[in-house]
């Protein structure tokens, strides 16, 4: 039978998830507002 307390002590969060979070926050992503601003500037 599994000892859940022991398994929880061994648990380590995935570094991959943390790396993805950092990459998302560092990336300059366009949102809908940015796209609309670009479209309006091109129209002028």
N, C-alpha and C positions, 0 to 999 in steps of 0.2 A: 504494500500500500504506500502511496505517496505521502511524504511528510511535507505539507505545504509551507510550513514555517521555514524549513531548510531550503526548499526551492526558492522562496522569496529572498532569502539571504544571498543566494547565488545570482539572482537576477541583476543584469546590467543593461541599461537602455542601449538601444542601437545607436552607434555613432553616426550611421548613415542618416537617420532622421535629423540629428542635430546639424549635420552638414547641409542637408537640404534646406533647413530653416535659415541657416546663415546665408546660403546662396540666394534664397528668395528675398531676404531683406537687403542684401547688397546689390541685387540686380535692379536696374532702372526699368521697371516694367510700365508699359503704356496701359492706361485704363481708358474707359469710354470717354471721359472728359478730355483727355489728351488727344484722342482720335478726332473728336468733334472740333477741337481747337485747330488741329492741323487742317481739317477739311475746310473750315471757315477761312483760314489764312490762304489756302490754295485758291479758293473761290474769288478772293479779292483781286 
